[in-house]
Amino acid sequence: MQDPKDATKFCIVERYEKESSQEYHLNNPTFDPYVVPRLAKPMDLTRWEEM
């Protein structure tokens, strides 16, 4: 998703059924080398629980 007031801000929402799936994703070696160099500043990662 992109912030309609600031075209430089994006939000990615991901859902995982198991915490182990999220851990696998976060340790995926293909993401960081591709995405991190393109970021203007470090990612702000937060975890939310569905109600």
C-alpha positions in Angstrom: 0.0 0.0 0.0 1.1 3.6 -0.6 0.4 6.6 1.5 -1.9 8.9 -0.5 -0.3 12.0 1.2 3.3 10.9 0.7 4.3 8.9 -2.3 7.6 7.9 -0.7 5.8 5.9 2.1 4.7 2.3 1.7 3.1 -0.3 3.9 3.3 -4.0 3.3 0.8 -6.2 5.2 1.6 -9.9 5.5 -0.4 -12.6 7.3 1.1 -15.8 8.7 -0.8 -18.8 10.1 2.2 -19.8 12.2 4.9 -17.9 13.9 7.4 -20.3 12.4 6.3 -19.2 8.9 7.0 -15.6 9.7 10.5 -16.5 11.1 11.2 -18.4 7.9 10.2 -15.4 5.8 12.3 -12.9 7.9 15.3 -15.2 7.5 14.8 -15.5 3.7 18.2 -14.5 2.2 16.7 -13.2 -1.1 14.7 -10.3 0.4 17.3 -8.1 2.1 19.9 -7.9 -0.7 17.3 -6.8 -3.1 15.1 -4.4 -1.0 17.4 -3.0 1.7 19.7 -1.0 -0.7 16.7 0.6 -2.2 15.3 2.0 1.1 15.7 5.7 2.0 15.9 4.7 5.7 15.6 1.4 7.7 12.4 -0.5 7.8 10.0 0.1 10.7 8.7 -3.4 11.4 5.7 -3.9 13.7 3.7 -6.9 14.6 0.0 -6.8 15.1 -2.5 -9.5 16.2 -5.9 -9.8 14.5 -8.9 -9.6 16.8 
